[in-house]
Amino acid sequence: MNDQARRRPSKPYRRPKKDPVRILAFEALRAVDERAAYANLVLPPLLKKARETGDFDTRDAALATELVYGTLRRQGTYDAIISACIDRPLRKVDPPVLDVLALGAHQLLGTRIPTHAAVSASVELARVVLGDGRAKFVNAVLRKIAKDDLDAWLERVAPPYDEDAEDHLAVVHSHPRWVVSALWDALGGGRAGIEDLLEADNERPEVTLVARPGRISAGELLGTLGEDSGLPGRWSPYAVRLTEGGEPGAIDAVREGRAGVQDEGSQLVAVALANAPVEGTDERWLDGCAGPGGKAALLGALAAERGALLLASEKQPHRARLVERALAGNPGPYQVISADGTRPPWRPGVFDRVLVDVPCTGLGALRRRPEARWRRRPEDLAGFAPLQRSLLREALNAVRVGGVVGYATCSPHPAETRAVVEDVLKGRGGPAVEAEWVDARPLMPGVAALGDGPDIQLWPHVHGTDAMYLALLRRTA
């Protein structure tokens, strides 16, 4: 028998199967990596397009969303596991290949998708987006990962807690080590509290709506949702929580601007400022960092109930347009301008209430923006510090004597919260401002575990909200 006869017939080439759900998830991850985009901004238009073309139904959209957010939340854990399965440094693996591997790892270790389906679907995705050669590498790595469950892998790749507590928590709970350290410092206490917080950061947050006063009540909003589609808020009198699978864009009240999507912690900050006691008039309110408009819309509605005017200022013109959209239809007087709060166009001492929700690292919203934990660096804190202090100082200059300023930030990091307030009040880095603390805790009635005051720090694992910080200050001279 000659060599040609002995040669086995080659298999005919088979085109890879295109899976719209996993291709969309891959595209979203690439956008997050290549363009420093945020998943919560990238994913909705991709899902909308897929629905319009008929590729997706509700279950497909839910799976794509889980794959994207689950992969981003657990990226640190999956990177450690993938690293243990390859013979080269992780940084030498092409980013698109890593995205496919991470998507596969999440299906294997973080979902109920059967092992064979998770591997085969990931390999087919690799064939479509990477080519047959790299698909073989993906197949080999995922088959190694599939040999153990998540707990077994964590035993292998995470250092023991007793030897390196912060690194152990970083790998197990998928946070950069410096973020673990910063959150632990902010939280205080022992192991249980920090583990609860890190776990909460990795959970899918509820979608919370705000019923805008004067336009719709929380009870009326609940009534429009239908049975079993919504629940009252835990703390805010204006909050309604959507049950799993609820789609805010399909709700008439949201489309019409009578309600909006807003975390309950954000609502509490606006309500606390609105209810803080002021001396004298209560006619002019300012939101000095108003974009994208959630707090401004609630403040505007609350101001309208008292006949007060809200000025909403936002430095970035495109974000100012979002504020205009959020405030459209507000029942009372308001004005939206594009202005820099550190060089304000308004005269000093003209406002009764001022809110500055300052730019920050966003470490308090890692549930909603999981990619932020990998994007931020410790040096970002120093970058934000001068801006945060300048905005608070100008806010205190903008309020009249007897008026109140709310300093808010979506970060629990001490360098972005109380340290900023104390520096401004004591004149560190600029002229001192005559102001006194106002105890914010009585202005959040019914909210548990608000600490010793006078400022407030909310927590995902305690309050079910983003980790919003609020300090209230009354101008005294």
C-alpha positions in Angstrom: 0.0 0.0 0.0 1.5 3.3 -1.0 1.8 6.5 1.2 -1.2 8.1 -0.5 -3.4 5.2 0.4 -2.3 5.2 4.0 -3.0 8.9 4.4 -6.2 9.5 6.2 -8.7 11.6 4.4 -8.8 15.2 5.8 -12.0 16.5 7.4 -13.9 19.0 5.3 -13.6 22.6 6.5 -16.6 23.6 8.7 -17.6 27.2 8.9 -17.7 28.4 12.5 -21.2 28.9 13.9 -22.0 32.5 14.6 -23.5 33.1 18.0 -25.1 36.6 18.1 -25.1 36.7 22.0 -21.5 35.9 22.5 -20.3 38.0 19.5 -22.1 41.0 21.0 -20.6 40.3 24.5 -17.2 40.1 22.9 -17.8 43.4 21.0 -18.8 45.1 24.2 -15.7 43.9 26.0 -13.4 45.1 23.2 -15.0 48.5 23.3 -14.4 48.7 27.1 -10.8 47.7 26.6 -9.9 49.6 23.4 -11.8 52.8 23.8 -11.9 53.0 27.6 -15.7 52.9 27.2 -18.1 52.1 30.0 -20.2 48.9 29.6 -23.4 50.7 30.8 -23.0 53.1 27.9 -21.8 50.6 25.3 -24.2 47.7 25.9 -27.6 49.4 25.5 -27.2 50.5 21.9 -25.7 47.1 21.0 -28.7 45.4 22.5 -31.1 47.8 20.8 -29.6 47.1 17.4 -29.7 43.4 18.0 -33.4 43.5 18.9 -34.2 45.7 15.9 -32.5 43.2 13.5 -34.4 40.3 15.1 -31.3 38.6 16.4 -32.3 38.9 20.1 -35.2 38.1 22.4 -35.4 39.0 26.1 -33.5 35.9 27.2 -30.7 36.6 24.7 -30.4 40.2 26.0 -30.3 39.0 29.6 -27.5 36.4 28.8 -25.4 39.0 26.9 -25.7 41.4 29.8 -24.7 38.8 32.3 -21.7 37.7 30.2 -20.4 41.3 29.9 -20.9 42.4 33.4 -20.0 39.1 35.0 -16.8 38.9 33.1 -15.8 42.5 34.0 -16.6 42.1 37.7 -14.6 38.9 37.9 -11.8 39.9 35.6 -9.1 39.8 38.3 -10.1 36.3 39.5 -10.3 35.0 35.9 -6.9 36.6 35.0 -5.3 34.7 37.9 -6.9 31.4 36.8 -6.0 31.9 33.1 -2.5 32.8 34.2 -2.2 29.4 35.9 -3.2 27.6 32.7 -0.7 29.2 30.2 3.0 29.1 29.8 3.6 32.8 29.2 3.0 36.0 31.1 -0.6 37.2 30.8 0.6 40.5 29.3 1.9 38.7 26.3 -1.5 37.3 25.4 -3.3 39.4 22.8 -6.2 41.3 24.5 -8.9 40.0 22.1 -7.7 36.4 23.0 -7.9 37.3 26.7 -11.4 38.6 26.3 -12.6 35.3 24.7 -10.8 33.3 27.5 -12.4 35.5 30.2 -15.8 35.1 28.6 -15.3 31.3 28.6 -14.0 31.3 32.1 -17.1 33.2 33.3 -19.4 30.7 31.6 -17.5 27.8 33.2 -17.1 29.2 36.7 -19.7 31.9 37.1 -22.8 30.6 35.4 -24.9 27.5 35.2 -24.1 26.9 31.5 -23.0 23.2 31.1 -19.3 22.7 30.7 -19.4 21.2 27.2 -21.6 24.1 26.0 -19.4 26.8 27.6 -16.3 25.3 26.0 -17.7 24.7 22.6 -19.5 28.0 22.4 -16.3 29.9 23.4 -14.2 28.0 20.8 -16.8 28.8 18.1 -16.6 32.4 19.1 -12.8 32.3 18.9 -13.0 30.8 15.4 -15.3 33.7 14.3 -13.4 36.6 15.9 -9.8 35.3 16.2 -9.4 32.5 13.6 -8.9 28.8 13.7 -5.2 28.9 15.0 -5.9 30.9 18.1 -9.2 29.0 18.6 -7.1 25.9 19.3 -5.2 27.8 22.1 -8.6 28.9 23.5 -9.8 25.4 23.5 -6.7 24.1 25.3 -6.9 26.7 28.0 -10.6 26.4 28.7 -10.4 22.6 28.9 -7.8 23.1 31.7 -10.1 25.6 33.5 -13.0 23.2 33.2 -11.3 20.5 35.3 -12.1 22.4 38.5 -14.8 24.6 39.9 -14.3 28.1 41.2 -13.7 27.2 44.8 -11.0 24.7 43.8 -9.3 27.3 41.6 -9.4 29.9 44.3 -7.6 27.5 46.7 -4.9 27.2 44.1 -4.4 30.8 42.9 -5.2 33.0 45.9 -2.6 33.3 48.7 -3.8 32.2 52.1 -5.5 35.0 54.1 -3.2 34.6 57.0 -0.1 35.2 54.8 -1.4 38.2 52.8 -4.9 39.3 53.6 -5.2 42.0 51.1 -3.9 40.0 48.2 -6.1 37.1 49.2 -9.2 39.3 49.1 -8.1 40.9 45.9 -7.9 37.6 44.0 -11.0 36.0 45.7 -13.2 39.0 45.2 -11.7 40.4 42.0 -10.6 43.9 43.1 -7.2 45.5 42.7 -5.2 45.3 45.8 -5.0 49.0 46.3 -8.8 49.3 46.1 -9.2 46.5 48.7 -6.8 48.4 51.0 -8.6 51.8 50.4 -12.1 50.3 51.0 -10.9 48.5 54.1 -9.5 51.7 55.5 -12.7 53.5 54.8 -14.9 50.8 56.3 -12.8 49.9 59.3 -13.5 46.8 61.3 -12.4 43.2 60.6 -12.6 40.7 57.8 -16.4 40.1 57.7 -17.2 43.7 56.8 -14.7 44.1 54.0 -15.7 40.7 52.5 -19.4 41.7 52.6 -18.6 44.9 50.8 -16.4 43.3 48.1 -19.1 40.6 47.6 -21.7 43.4 47.2 -19.6 45.1 44.6 -19.8 41.9 42.5 -23.6 41.5 42.7 -25.9 42.8 40.0 -27.6 45.9 41.4 -31.3 46.5 41.4 -32.7 49.0 38.9 -34.2 51.8 41.0 -36.5 54.5 39.7 -37.3 57.9 41.1 -40.8 59.3 41.0 -40.3 63.0 40.4 -42.4 65.1 42.8 -45.2 67.1 41.3 -45.3 64.8 38.3 -45.9 61.4 39.7 -45.8 59.8 43.1 -44.0 56.6 44.0 -47.4 54.9 44.6 -48.7 56.0 41.2 -45.5 54.8 39.6 -45.8 51.5 41.3 -49.4 51.3 40.0 -48.3 51.8 36.4 -45.8 48.9 36.6 -48.4 46.1 37.1 -48.4 43.3 39.6 -45.1 41.8 40.6 -43.1 44.3 38.5 -42.0 46.7 41.2 -41.4 47.2 44.9 -41.3 50.4 47.0 -37.8 51.8 47.8 -36.1 50.9 51.0 -35.3 54.4 52.2 -36.3 57.2 49.7 -40.0 58.2 49.6 -39.6 58.7 45.9 -38.0 55.3 45.0 -39.4 52.3 43.2 -37.4 49.2 42.7 -37.9 47.2 39.5 -38.1 43.4 39.9 -35.6 41.3 37.9 -36.1 41.7 34.2 -37.8 45.1 34.3 -36.9 47.4 31.4 -36.9 51.1 32.4 -37.0 52.3 28.8 -40.4 50.5 28.3 -42.1 52.4 31.1 -44.2 55.4 30.0 -43.4 57.5 33.0 -39.7 57.2 32.3 -40.1 58.0 28.6 -42.1 61.0 29.5 -39.6 62.3 32.1 -42.1 62.0 35.1 -39.7 59.3 36.5 -36.1 58.4 35.9 -33.5 55.8 36.7 -31.6 56.8 39.9 -29.8 54.9 42.6 -31.5 55.3 46.0 -28.4 56.6 47.6 -28.3 59.4 45.0 -31.9 60.2 45.8 -31.2 60.4 49.5 -28.4 62.9 49.0 -30.7 65.3 47.0 -33.5 64.9 49.5 -31.3 65.5 52.5 -30.0 68.7 51.1 -33.5 69.8 50.2 -34.7 69.2 53.8 -31.7 70.7 55.6 -32.8 73.7 57.7 -31.7 77.1 56.3 -32.0 80.5 58.0 -34.0 83.1 56.1 -35.0 82.8 52.5 -35.3 79.6 50.5 -35.7 80.8 46.9 -32.5 80.0 44.9 -30.9 76.6 44.6 -27.7 75.6 42.8 -26.5 72.2 41.5 -22.9 73.1 40.7 -21.9 69.7 39.1 -25.2 68.8 37.6 -24.4 66.2 34.9 -25.8 63.9 33.9 -28.9 65.3 35.6 -30.4 62.7 38.0 -29.9 64.8 41.2 -30.7 68.0 39.3 -34.1 66.6 38.2 -35.1 65.6 41.7 -33.8 68.9 43.2 -35.7 70.8 40.6 -38.9 69.0 41.4 -38.4 69.6 45.1 -37.5 73.2 44.6 -40.7 73.7 42.4 -42.9 72.5 45.3 -41.6 75.5 47.3 -41.6 78.0 44.5 -37.7 78.1 44.4 -35.6 78.4 41.3 -32.9 75.8 40.5 -29.8 76.7 38.5 -28.1 73.6 37.2 -24.5 74.1 36.1 -22.4 71.6 34.2 -18.9 72.2 32.8 -19.1 69.8 29.9 -21.6 71.0 27.2 -22.6 67.4 26.2 -23.4 66.6 29.8 -25.3 69.9 30.2 -27.5 68.8 27.3 -28.3 65.6 29.3 -29.2 67.8 32.3 -31.6 69.8 30.1 -33.2 66.5 29.0 -33.6 65.3 32.6 -35.2 68.6 33.7 -37.5 69.0 30.7 -41.1 69.3 31.9 -40.1 70.3 35.4 -43.1 72.0 37.0 -41.1 74.9 38.4 -38.6 77.5 37.2 -35.1 76.3 36.4 -32.1 77.2 34.2 -29.3 75.0 32.8 -26.0 76.5 31.9 -22.6 75.2 30.9 -20.0 76.7 33.3 -16.9 75.7 35.3 -17.8 75.5 39.0 -14.2 76.4 39.9 -14.6 79.7 38.0 -18.3 80.4 38.4 -20.2 83.1 36.5 -22.6 83.7 39.4 -22.1 86.3 42.2 -21.0 85.1 45.6 -23.5 84.6 48.4 -26.7 84.4 46.2 -27.9 80.9 46.8 -29.8 79.4 49.7 -28.9 75.7 48.9 -26.0 74.4 46.9 -25.1 70.9 45.9 -21.7 69.8 44.5 -21.5 66.2 43.6 -17.9 66.3 42.7 -15.9 64.3 40.1 -14.2 61.3 41.9 -12.7 57.9 41.4 -16.2 56.3 41.4 -15.1 53.6 43.8 -18.6 53.7 45.3 -20.3 52.6 42.1 -18.3 49.5 41.3 -21.5 47.4 41.1 -22.7 49.6 38.2 -19.3 50.3 36.6 -17.2 47.2 37.3 -14.5 48.2 34.8 -13.7 51.3 36.8 -11.9 49.2 39.4 -9.4 48.1 36.7 -9.1 51.5 35.1 -8.4 53.6 38.2 -5.0 54.0 39.8 -3.9 55.2 43.2 -2.4 58.3 41.7 -5.9 59.3 40.4 -6.7 60.4 44.0 -4.1 63.1 43.9 -5.4 64.2 40.5 -8.9 64.7 41.7 -7.9 66.4 45.0 -7.4 70.0 43.9 -10.6 70.0 41.8 -12.7 68.6 44.7 -11.4 71.2 47.1 -11.8 74.0 44.6 -15.4 73.0 43.9 -16.3 72.8 47.5 -14.6 76.2 48.3 -16.5 77.9 45.5 -19.8 76.2 46.6 -19.3 77.7 50.0 -18.6 81.1 48.4 -21.8 80.8 46.4 -24.1 80.2 49.3 -25.3 83.1 51.5 -24.8 83.2 55.3 -27.3 80.8 56.9 -27.5 78.8 53.7 -26.4 75.2 53.3 -24.0 73.4 51.0 -24.0 69.6 50.3 -20.7 68.1 49.4 -21.3 64.7 47.8 -19.2 62.1 46.1 -19.7 58.5 44.9 -16.6 57.3 46.7 -16.0 56.1 50.2 -12.2 56.8 50.0 -11.2 59.0 52.9 -9.1 61.2 50.7 -12.2 62.1 48.7 -14.6 62.5 51.5 -14.0 63.9 55.0 -10.4 64.9 54.2 -11.6 67.3 51.5 -14.2 68.9 53.8 -11.7 69.3 56.7 -9.0 70.8 54.4 -11.4 73.4 53.1 -12.8 74.4 56.5 -9.3 74.7 57.9 -7.9 76.7 55.0 -5.4 74.1 53.8 -4.5 74.9 50.2 -6.7 78.0 50.1 -8.4 80.6 52.2 -10.5 79.2 55.1 -14.3 79.4 54.8 -16.5 80.2 57.8 -18.9 77.3 57.9 -20.1 74.7 60.4 -21.1 71.0 60.1 -24.7 70.2 59.9 -25.7 66.7 61.2 -27.0 65.0 58.1 -28.3 61.8 59.8 -31.7 63.2 60.9 -32.3 64.2 57.3 -32.3 60.5 56.3 -35.1 59.3 58.6 -35.4 55.5 58.9 -32.0 54.8 57.2 -30.1 52.4 59.4 -26.4 52.4 60.4 -25.5 56.0 59.5 -22.5 56.0 61.9 -21.4 58.7 64.3 -22.0 61.7 62.0 -22.2 64.5 61.3 -21.5 63.3 57.7 -22.9 60.2 56.2 -21.4 57.3 54.3 -23.8 54.9 52.6 -22.6 51.3 51.7 -23.8 48.7 49.1 -23.6 45.8 51.6 -25.4 47.8 54.4 -27.9 50.0 52.6 -28.2 48.4 49.1 -27.1 51.7 47.5 -24.0 53.0 45.9 -21.4 54.1 48.4 -22.5 57.8 48.4 -20.9 60.2 50.8 -22.6 63.4 52.0 -21.4 66.3 54.2 -23.7 69.2 54.9 -22.2 72.6 55.8 -23.9 75.9 56.9 -22.2 79.2 56.0 -21.7 81.2 59.1 -19.9 84.3 57.9 
